[in-house]
Amino acid sequence: MVGFFEKFRAFILAVAVHIAMGALLIVGFDHSTPTPKPMAREQVEIIKGSVVDETALQEHVDKIKKKEEDKHQAERDRQKALEDAAKKAQDEKRKAEEAKKKAQDETKKLAEQKVADEKRLAELAVKRKAEEEAKRKAEDAKKKAEIETKKLAEKKVIEEKRLAEIEVKRKAEEVAKQKAEAERKQAEEEKRKVDEARKKAEAEAARKKAAAEAKRKAEEKARKAREAEEQKLLDQLLESEGIGLESENQSQLQILKQRYISDIAQKVESSWLRTSNFQEGWKCKVLVKQGPGGVVLSAAATDECDGDEQFRTSVENAVYRAEPLPPPEDSSLFTRELELTFRPEN
């Protein structure tokens, strides 16, 4: 549109220039009768007047053109200034929107960071509280162990003194009476254990299905083997009746000790969970440390243990699950450390 107006103005300007030139020619033309003068001089003056008039006209035309060009240039400058102002306003608006978005993003980021910091501080507080609780429990356990150790030592002294007194008293009694009494108690204890084992086996069979039945039979087999061994020792005791009271007592204690270890081994085997890679024939010797009441303090498989680490760990866990360990019939047989041979096939 601007190019059209410029062409139109140029056309009007050209027409005006031609009209002005025509007017100047008419005005500058002399209509009066020429004065008799030399022809050469008159022609020179006319030509000179025409040249001057055309020069003035051209200068006037140039001024008009320059004025129009200056006007056009001013219009273009004004349009450019308007465009620059509009562009600047758009840039400022865009920058303002970007600054606003950036501020919103910063606010959101700060809020998220605050939530994350609060969560982290809460987690640290929980962790610190747990560590303090664990430390307190460890200290309590340590104190408790120290007290138990002290009590155990005192109890051991008292027990040793009591056993010594019993031993002196027992030696003073008649051999026949003690033997008869021991046999009677032994028979009653055996009958009680047989009945208890039978009731337990029946209850186990009623509660469990096929797998439990197989386990019960294995326990029954172990019990019978133990009774056969005890009977064998008892027969040996009867055969050596004339050896003396002290030898007889030692044999009796040996039977009770074997039964004590057998009871512990049986409970540990009952608490064992079969591993996926177990192979028949594996066995494992375990060193067990216990406290009063059969509390398991530690359980460690020795070098004489078949299988891999998984099997060794399963045996150690079985000892812990068997807690509390069965007590001996005679408290003098209690020992803090004992070695068990774990045989899963039993």
C-alpha positions as CSV (number, residue, x, y, z in Angstrom):
1,M,0.0,0.0,0.0
2,V,2.9,2.4,0.8
3,G,4.5,1.7,-2.6
4,F,1.2,2.7,-4.4
5,F,1.0,6.0,-2.6
6,E,4.6,6.8,-3.4
7,K,4.1,6.1,-7.1
8,F,0.9,8.2,-7.1
9,R,2.7,11.1,-5.4
10,A,5.5,10.8,-8.0
11,F,3.0,11.0,-10.8
12,I,1.3,14.1,-9.4
13,L,4.7,15.7,-8.9
14,A,5.7,15.1,-12.5
15,V,2.5,16.6,-13.8
16,A,3.0,19.6,-11.5
17,V,6.5,20.1,-12.7
18,H,5.5,20.0,-16.4
19,I,2.7,22.5,-15.7
20,A,5.1,24.8,-13.9
21,M,7.6,24.7,-16.7
22,G,4.9,25.5,-19.3
23,A,3.8,28.5,-17.2
24,L,7.3,29.8,-16.8
25,L,7.8,29.5,-20.6
26,I,4.6,31.4,-21.3
27,V,5.4,34.2,-18.7
28,G,9.0,34.5,-19.9
29,F,8.0,34.8,-23.5
30,D,8.0,38.5,-24.6
31,H,4.8,39.4,-26.7
32,S,5.8,43.1,-27.4
33,T,7.3,44.3,-30.6
34,P,11.0,43.7,-30.4
35,T,13.3,46.7,-30.3
36,P,15.6,46.9,-33.2
37,K,18.8,45.6,-31.8
38,P,21.4,43.4,-33.1
39,M,20.1,40.0,-33.7
40,A,23.0,38.2,-32.2
41,R,22.7,39.9,-28.8
42,E,19.0,39.4,-28.5
43,Q,19.3,35.7,-29.1
44,V,22.0,35.4,-26.6
45,E,19.9,37.1,-23.9
46,I,16.8,35.0,-24.7
47,I,18.8,31.8,-24.4
48,K,20.3,33.0,-21.1
49,G,16.9,33.8,-19.7
50,S,15.6,30.4,-20.6
51,V,18.6,28.7,-18.9
52,V,18.1,30.6,-15.7
53,D,14.4,29.8,-15.5
54,E,14.9,26.1,-16.1
55,T,17.6,26.0,-13.4
56,A,15.4,27.7,-10.9
57,L,12.6,25.4,-11.9
58,Q,14.8,22.3,-11.5
59,E,15.9,23.6,-8.1
60,H,12.3,24.1,-7.1
61,V,11.4,20.7,-8.3
62,D,14.4,19.2,-6.4
63,K,13.2,21.0,-3.3
64,I,9.7,19.6,-3.7
65,K,11.1,16.1,-4.3
66,K,13.4,16.4,-1.3
67,K,10.5,17.6,0.9
68,E,8.4,14.6,-0.3
69,E,11.3,12.2,0.3
70,D,11.9,13.7,3.8
71,K,8.2,13.3,4.5
72,H,8.3,9.7,3.3
73,Q,11.5,9.1,5.3
74,A,9.8,10.6,8.4
75,E,6.8,8.4,7.8
76,R,9.0,5.4,7.5
77,D,10.9,6.4,10.6
78,R,7.6,6.8,12.5
79,Q,6.4,3.4,11.3
80,K,9.7,1.8,12.3
81,A,9.6,3.5,15.7
82,L,6.0,2.1,16.2
83,E,7.1,-1.3,15.1
84,D,10.1,-1.2,17.4
85,A,7.9,0.0,20.3
86,A,5.5,-2.8,19.6
87,K,8.3,-5.4,19.4
88,K,9.8,-4.0,22.6
89,A,6.4,-4.2,24.4
90,Q,6.0,-7.8,23.2
91,D,9.6,-8.6,24.4
92,E,8.9,-7.0,27.8
93,K,5.6,-8.9,28.0
94,R,7.3,-12.2,27.1
95,K,10.1,-11.5,29.6
96,A,7.5,-10.6,32.3
97,E,5.7,-13.9,31.6
98,E,9.0,-15.8,31.7
99,A,9.9,-14.1,35.0
100,K,6.5,-15.0,36.4
101,K,6.8,-18.6,35.3
102,K,10.4,-18.8,36.7
103,A,9.2,-17.4,40.0
104,Q,6.3,-20.0,40.1
105,D,8.8,-22.8,39.3
106,E,11.2,-21.5,42.0
107,T,8.3,-21.4,44.5
108,K,7.2,-24.9,43.5
109,K,10.8,-26.1,43.7
110,L,11.3,-24.6,47.1
111,A,8.0,-26.2,48.4
112,E,9.1,-29.6,47.1
113,Q,12.5,-29.1,48.6
114,K,10.9,-28.2,51.9
115,V,8.8,-31.3,51.8
116,A,11.8,-33.4,51.0
117,D,13.8,-31.8,53.8
118,E,11.1,-32.4,56.3
119,K,10.8,-36.0,55.2
120,R,14.6,-36.5,55.5
121,L,14.6,-34.9,58.9
122,A,11.8,-37.2,60.0
123,E,13.6,-40.2,58.7
124,L,16.8,-39.1,60.5
125,A,14.8,-38.7,63.7
126,V,13.3,-42.2,63.4
127,K,16.7,-43.6,62.6
128,R,18.3,-41.9,65.5
129,K,15.5,-43.1,67.8
130,A,15.9,-46.6,66.6
131,E,19.7,-46.5,67.1
132,E,19.2,-45.2,70.6
133,E,16.7,-47.9,71.3
134,A,19.0,-50.5,69.9
135,K,21.9,-49.2,72.0
136,R,19.7,-49.2,75.1
137,K,18.6,-52.8,74.5
138,A,22.2,-53.8,73.9
139,E,23.3,-52.3,77.2
140,D,20.3,-53.9,79.0
141,A,21.2,-57.3,77.4
142,K,24.8,-56.9,78.5
143,K,23.8,-56.0,82.0
144,K,21.4,-58.9,82.1
145,A,24.1,-61.3,80.8
146,E,26.5,-60.1,83.5
147,I,23.9,-60.6,86.2
148,E,23.1,-64.1,84.8
149,T,26.8,-65.0,84.7
150,K,27.2,-63.9,88.3
151,K,24.1,-65.8,89.4
152,L,25.3,-68.9,87.5
153,A,28.7,-68.8,89.2
154,E,27.1,-68.4,92.6
155,K,24.6,-71.2,91.8
156,K,27.5,-73.4,90.6
157,V,29.3,-73.0,93.9
158,I,26.1,-73.8,95.9
159,E,25.4,-76.7,93.6
160,E,28.9,-78.1,94.0
161,K,28.6,-77.9,97.7
162,R,25.2,-79.6,97.7
163,L,26.5,-82.4,95.5
164,A,29.4,-83.0,97.7
165,E,27.1,-83.3,100.7
166,I,24.8,-85.6,98.8
167,E,27.8,-87.7,97.8
168,V,29.0,-88.1,101.4
169,K,25.5,-88.9,102.6
170,R,24.9,-91.4,99.7
171,K,28.2,-93.2,100.4
172,A,27.1,-93.7,104.0
173,E,23.9,-95.5,103.1
174,E,23.6,-99.2,102.3
175,V,24.5,-100.3,98.8
176,A,21.5,-102.6,98.5
177,K,18.9,-100.0,99.6
178,Q,20.3,-97.4,97.2
179,K,20.4,-99.8,94.4
180,A,16.8,-100.9,94.9
181,E,15.7,-97.3,95.2
182,A,17.6,-96.3,92.1
183,E,16.1,-99.2,90.1
184,R,12.6,-98.3,91.3
185,K,13.0,-94.7,90.3
186,Q,14.5,-95.7,87.1
187,A,11.6,-97.9,86.3
188,E,9.1,-95.3,87.1
189,E,10.9,-92.7,85.1
190,E,11.2,-95.0,82.1
191,K,7.5,-95.8,82.3
192,R,6.6,-92.1,82.5
193,K,8.8,-91.2,79.5
194,V,7.3,-94.1,77.5
195,D,3.8,-93.0,78.3
196,E,4.7,-89.4,77.5
197,A,6.3,-90.3,74.3
198,R,3.4,-92.4,73.3
199,K,0.9,-89.7,74.1
200,K,2.9,-87.1,72.2
201,A,3.3,-89.4,69.2
202,E,-0.5,-90.0,69.1
203,A,-1.2,-86.3,69.4
204,E,1.3,-85.5,66.7
205,A,-0.2,-88.2,64.4
206,A,-3.7,-86.7,64.9
207,R,-2.5,-83.2,64.1
208,K,-0.3,-83.8,61.2
209,K,-0.8,-85.7,58.0
210,A,1.6,-87.9,56.0
211,A,4.7,-85.8,56.6
212,A,4.1,-85.6,60.3
213,E,3.5,-89.3,60.5
214,A,6.9,-90.0,58.9
215,K,8.5,-87.6,61.4
216,R,6.7,-89.3,64.3
217,K,8.0,-92.7,63.2
218,A,11.5,-91.3,63.0
219,E,11.2,-89.9,66.5
220,E,9.9,-93.3,67.7
221,K,12.8,-95.0,66.2
222,A,15.2,-92.7,67.9
223,R,13.5,-93.2,71.2
224,K,13.7,-96.9,70.9
225,A,17.3,-96.7,70.0
226,R,17.9,-94.6,73.1
227,E,16.0,-97.0,75.3
228,A,18.0,-99.9,73.9
229,E,21.2,-98.0,74.7
230,E,20.0,-97.2,78.2
231,Q,18.9,-100.8,78.7
232,K,22.3,-101.9,77.6
233,L,24.0,-99.6,80.1
234,L,21.6,-100.7,82.8
235,D,22.4,-104.3,82.1
236,Q,26.1,-103.5,82.4
237,L,25.4,-101.8,85.7
238,L,23.6,-104.8,87.0
239,E,26.4,-107.1,86.0
240,S,28.9,-104.9,87.8
241,E,26.8,-104.9,91.0
242,G,29.8,-105.9,93.2
243,I,32.1,-103.1,91.9
244,G,30.9,-100.5,94.5
245,L,28.6,-97.7,95.1
246,E,30.8,-95.0,93.5
247,S,31.1,-96.9,90.2
248,E,27.4,-97.6,90.2
249,N,26.6,-93.9,90.6
250,Q,28.9,-92.9,87.8
251,S,27.1,-95.4,85.5
252,Q,23.8,-94.0,86.5
253,L,25.0,-90.4,85.8
254,Q,26.3,-91.5,82.5
255,I,22.9,-92.9,81.5
256,L,21.2,-89.6,82.6
257,K,23.8,-87.5,80.7
258,Q,23.3,-89.6,77.5
259,R,19.5,-89.2,77.8
260,Y,20.0,-85.4,78.5
261,I,22.0,-84.9,75.3
262,S,19.6,-87.2,73.3
263,D,16.6,-85.1,74.4
264,I,18.3,-81.9,73.2
265,A,19.3,-83.5,69.9
266,Q,15.8,-84.8,69.3
267,K,14.3,-81.4,70.0
268,V,16.8,-79.7,67.7
269,E,16.1,-82.2,64.9
270,S,12.4,-81.7,65.3
271,S,12.9,-77.9,64.9
272,W,15.0,-78.3,61.7
273,L,13.6,-77.0,58.4
274,R,14.7,-79.1,55.5
275,T,16.8,-77.2,52.9
276,S,16.2,-77.5,49.2
277,N,19.7,-78.8,48.5
278,F,19.9,-81.3,51.3
279,Q,21.4,-84.7,50.5
280,E,20.8,-87.9,52.4
281,G,23.6,-88.8,54.7
282,W,24.6,-85.3,55.7
283,K,25.3,-84.7,59.4
284,C,26.7,-81.8,61.4
285,K,28.4,-81.3,64.7
286,V,27.2,-78.2,66.5
287,L,28.8,-76.4,69.5
288,V,26.0,-75.0,71.6
289,K,26.3,-72.6,74.5
290,Q,23.3,-72.2,76.8
291,G,22.3,-70.2,79.8
292,P,20.1,-71.1,82.8
293,G,16.7,-72.4,81.8
294,G,18.0,-73.7,78.5
295,V,18.4,-70.3,76.9
296,V,20.5,-70.6,73.7
297,L,23.4,-68.1,73.8
298,S,25.1,-69.3,70.7
299,A,25.1,-72.1,68.1
300,A,28.0,-72.7,65.7
301,A,28.6,-75.5,63.3
302,T,32.1,-77.0,63.6
303,D,34.4,-78.1,60.9
304,E,32.9,-81.5,61.1
305,C,29.8,-80.5,59.2
306,D,28.7,-81.8,55.8
307,G,27.0,-79.8,53.1
308,D,27.2,-76.2,52.2
309,E,26.7,-72.9,54.1
310,Q,23.0,-73.1,53.6
311,F,22.8,-76.4,55.4
312,R,25.1,-75.3,58.2
313,T,23.0,-72.2,58.8
314,S,19.8,-74.2,58.8
315,V,21.2,-76.4,61.6
316,E,22.3,-73.4,63.7
317,N,18.8,-71.9,63.3
318,A,17.2,-75.2,64.4
319,V,19.1,-74.9,67.7
320,Y,17.8,-71.4,68.3
321,R,14.2,-72.6,67.4
322,A,14.5,-75.4,69.9
323,E,14.9,-72.9,72.8
324,P,14.4,-73.5,75.7
325,L,16.5,-76.6,75.6
326,P,15.3,-79.6,77.7
327,P,16.8,-79.6,81.2
328,P,18.7,-82.7,82.6
329,E,17.0,-85.0,85.2
330,D,19.9,-84.3,87.5
331,S,20.8,-80.6,87.7
332,S,24.5,-81.6,88.2
333,L,24.6,-82.7,84.6
334,F,23.8,-79.2,83.3
335,T,26.6,-77.8,81.3
336,R,26.9,-74.4,79.6
337,E,28.7,-75.9,76.6
338,L,27.9,-79.1,74.8
339,E,28.5,-80.6,71.4
340,L,25.7,-82.2,69.4
341,T,25.8,-84.4,66.4
342,F,22.9,-83.4,64.2
343,R,21.5,-86.2,61.9
344,P,18.5,-85.2,59.9
345,E,17.6,-88.8,59.0
346,N,16.7,-89.3,62.7
